[in-house]
Amino acid sequence: MSDLPLRSQLAVALGRTAAKMSRMAGRGDGSVIGGRVGLRLDPELLTRLAKDRKLVLVSATNGKTTTTRLITSAMTPLGEVATNAFGANMPTGHVSALASAPTARYGVLECDEKYVPMVLKETGANVVALMNLSRDQMDRAAEIWLLAGKWRRALEASPTSHVIANCDDPLVTWGASSAKSVTWVAAGQHWREDSWCCPECGGPLDRQDTDEDSDWACRQCHFRRPRPDWALHGDTITAPDGRAYPLTGLSLPGRANRSNALIALAVVAQFGVPPEQALPLLSQVTSVAGRYTTVEHQGRSIRLLLSKNPAGWLEAFDVLRPAPGPVALSVNAQGPDGRDTSWLWDVDYRILQGRPVWVTGERRVDLAARLEAADVSFTVVDDIDQAVMAVPPGHLDVIANYTAFQNIRTRYGRVV
């Protein structure tokens, strides 16, 4: 930190003060306001803080917070790691993360999809991990093909950055294919409704799925799935050297987190951390900013699941307790959620048939209409407390989108 210009040092100090005041006022962890103050005083602060560090940028529509935490845990043998582990994934959060760990030689930064070009240009990150692209907050993030195109141009302009990319997602593959150096990872693509057309020519994509592998190719041009270096088959990971590693010790549930773990292993391997050393460290991650956490309240065990978009709801359904376990659903439509809730009609809610279902949140009427169309029985309640107390003592899964999740998380004890 002493190598920074005096103006930058002042920007860091005032940012820390602003962050501390925010925490004392109960307005959050202060990472956003701290970074905002720092960048206002020194617009080049992110570039200065990133200098001489080995950085990883992690971006995706879903799973980037979890994967950031997994990568950070697996990189601990290398020394201190700077990271924005709780989701402040724009430049303000990146500044706060790097400023809070001035001596860390390594950094793992979750990055909002829209900000990848800007942050890559300012930091010159060594590794960029790209996992999936699907519809999310369309009123803010724009159409995902545009995002993939921005990734493509940014990576072409950053020839020293190595990319770890999910080759099972055609949009991610297209966005990453301009990079000079890519490690292809077969991490799976469970939600496919946003990638039936070729991003190269617009033609139809043909898909082939077997028990051992998946493949896709454009029917009209050369664009097709690259051969993967890393692959995931069920609970087993295959490394580039052909060795297989079981994922049975992973603490986070569901197929999405197995995919996240695979990406994490591929990333840390770039820094010399082998799978046999990284896997036990991945298993130490049990909760990520409240996701998958179970809290106890009035004799109920409430498990919190975050779902922000159609792809996220599909992954949440994958980890539900078996039917007829009860479920509470909560949907808001504030700025961070996206104002438009029409995406609810893209989710297949029929999997909830036969369960007790409670519906709450600011847009509970929208969600209720969707469930009625799916022939799912439900009860509308004014708030999450009513749903919790309506359930007999025992387990309750709660699925909520972003601001609804944060409200519920705060209501029942903010957990990491």
Secondary structure as the mmCIF struct_conf table of DSSP 4:
data_model
#
loop_
_struct_conf.conf_type_id
_struct_conf.id
_struct_conf.beg_label_comp_id
_struct_conf.beg_label_asym_id
_struct_conf.beg_label_seq_id
_struct_conf.end_label_comp_id
_struct_conf.end_label_asym_id
_struct_conf.end_label_seq_id
TURN_TY1_P TURN_TY1_P1 SER A 2 ASP A 3
BEND BEND1 LEU A 4 LEU A 4
HELX_RH_AL_P HELX_RH_AL_P1 LEU A 6 MET A 24
TURN_TY1_P TURN_TY1_P2 ALA A 25 GLY A 26
BEND BEND2 ARG A 27 ARG A 27
BEND BEND3 GLY A 30 GLY A 30
HELX_RH_AL_P HELX_RH_AL_P2 SER A 31 LEU A 41
TURN_TY1_P TURN_TY1_P3 PRO A 43 GLU A 44
HELX_RH_AL_P HELX_RH_AL_P3 LEU A 45 ALA A 50
TURN_TY1_P TURN_TY1_P4 LYS A 51 ASP A 52
STRN STRN1 LYS A 54 SER A 59
BEND BEND4 THR A 61 GLY A 63
HELX_RH_AL_P HELX_RH_AL_P4 LYS A 64 ALA A 74
TURN_TY1_P TURN_TY1_P5 MET A 75 MET A 75
HELX_RH_3T_P HELX_RH_3T_P1 THR A 76 LEU A 78
BEND BEND5 GLY A 79 GLY A 79
STRN STRN2 VAL A 81 THR A 83
TURN_TY1_P TURN_TY1_P6 ALA A 85 PHE A 86
BEND BEND6 GLY A 87 GLY A 87
BEND BEND7 MET A 90 MET A 90
HELX_RH_AL_P HELX_RH_AL_P5 PRO A 91 ALA A 99
TURN_TY1_P TURN_TY1_P7 SER A 100 SER A 100
TURN_TY1_P TURN_TY1_P8 PRO A 102 THR A 103
BEND BEND8 ARG A 105 ARG A 105
STRN STRN3 TYR A 106 GLU A 110
HELX_RH_3T_P HELX_RH_3T_P2 GLU A 113 TYR A 115
HELX_RH_AL_P HELX_RH_AL_P6 VAL A 116 THR A 123
BEND BEND9 ASN A 126 ASN A 126
STRN STRN4 VAL A 127 LEU A 130
HELX_RH_AL_P HELX_RH_AL_P7 MET A 138 ALA A 141
HELX_RH_AL_P HELX_RH_AL_P8 ILE A 144 GLU A 156
TURN_TY1_P TURN_TY1_P9 ALA A 157 ALA A 157
TURN_TY1_P TURN_TY1_P10 PRO A 159 THR A 160
STRN STRN5 HIS A 162 ASN A 166
TURN_TY1_P TURN_TY1_P11 CYS A 167 ASP A 168
BEND BEND10 ASP A 169 ASP A 169
HELX_RH_AL_P HELX_RH_AL_P9 PRO A 170 ALA A 176
TURN_TY1_P TURN_TY1_P12 SER A 177 SER A 178
BEND BEND11 ALA A 179 LYS A 180
STRN STRN6 SER A 181 ALA A 186
BEND BEND12 HIS A 190 HIS A 190
TURN_TY1_P TURN_TY1_P13 GLU A 193 ASP A 194
BEND BEND13 TRP A 196 TRP A 196
STRN STRN7 CYS A 197 CYS A 197
TURN_TY1_P TURN_TY1_P14 PRO A 199 CYS A 201
BEND BEND14 GLY A 202 GLY A 202
HELX_LH_PP_P HELX_LH_PP_P1 GLY A 203 GLY A 203
STRN STRN8 PRO A 204 PRO A 204
STRN STRN9 LEU A 205 ASP A 209
BEND BEND15 ASP A 211 GLU A 212
STRN STRN10 SER A 214 CYS A 218
BEND BEND16 ARG A 219 HIS A 222
STRN STRN11 ARG A 224 ARG A 224
HELX_LH_PP_P HELX_LH_PP_P2 ARG A 225 PRO A 228
BEND BEND17 ASP A 229 ASP A 229
STRN STRN12 TRP A 230 HIS A 233
TURN_TY1_P TURN_TY1_P15 GLY A 234 ASP A 235
STRN STRN13 THR A 236 THR A 238
TURN_TY1_P TURN_TY1_P16 PRO A 240 ASP A 241
BEND BEND18 GLY A 242 GLY A 242
STRN STRN14 ALA A 244 PRO A 246
TURN_TY1_P TURN_TY1_P17 THR A 248 GLY A 249
BEND BEND19 LEU A 252 LEU A 252
BEND BEND20 GLY A 254 GLY A 254
HELX_RH_AL_P HELX_RH_AL_P10 ARG A 255 ALA A 269
TURN_TY1_P TURN_TY1_P18 GLN A 270 GLY A 272
HELX_RH_AL_P HELX_RH_AL_P11 PRO A 275 LEU A 282
TURN_TY1_P TURN_TY1_P19 SER A 283 GLN A 284
STRN STRN15 VAL A 288 VAL A 288
TURN_TY1_P TURN_TY1_P20 ALA A 289 GLY A 290
STRN STRN16 ARG A 291 ARG A 291
TURN_TY1_P TURN_TY1_P21 TYR A 292 TYR A 292
STRN STRN17 THR A 294 HIS A 297
TURN_TY1_P TURN_TY1_P22 GLN A 298 GLY A 299
STRN STRN18 ARG A 300 LEU A 306
BEND BEND21 ASN A 309 ASN A 309
HELX_RH_AL_P HELX_RH_AL_P12 PRO A 310 ASP A 318
TURN_TY1_P TURN_TY1_P23 VAL A 319 VAL A 319
BEND BEND22 LEU A 320 LEU A 320
HELX_LH_PP_P HELX_LH_PP_P3 ARG A 321 ARG A 321
BEND BEND23 PRO A 322 PRO A 322
TURN_TY1_P TURN_TY1_P24 ALA A 323 PRO A 324
STRN STRN19 VAL A 327 SER A 330
BEND BEND24 GLN A 334 GLN A 334
TURN_TY1_P TURN_TY1_P25 GLY A 335 ASP A 337
BEND BEND25 ARG A 339 ARG A 339
HELX_RH_3T_P HELX_RH_3T_P3 SER A 342 ASP A 346
BEND BEND26 VAL A 347 VAL A 347
HELX_RH_3T_P HELX_RH_3T_P4 TYR A 349 LEU A 352
TURN_TY1_P TURN_TY1_P26 GLN A 353 GLY A 354
BEND BEND27 ARG A 355 ARG A 355
STRN STRN20 VAL A 357 THR A 360
BEND BEND28 GLY A 361 GLY A 361
TURN_TY1_P TURN_TY1_P27 GLU A 362 ARG A 363
HELX_RH_AL_P HELX_RH_AL_P13 ARG A 364 ALA A 373
TURN_TY1_P TURN_TY1_P28 ALA A 374 ASP A 375
STRN STRN21 THR A 379 VAL A 380
BEND BEND29 ASP A 382 ASP A 383
HELX_RH_AL_P HELX_RH_AL_P14 ILE A 384 ALA A 390
BEND BEND30 VAL A 391 VAL A 391
HELX_LH_PP_P HELX_LH_PP_P4 PRO A 392 PRO A 392
BEND BEND31 PRO A 393 PRO A 393
STRN STRN22 GLY A 394 ALA A 400
HELX_RH_AL_P HELX_RH_AL_P15 TYR A 402 ARG A 411
TURN_TY1_P TURN_TY1_P29 TYR A 412 TYR A 412
#
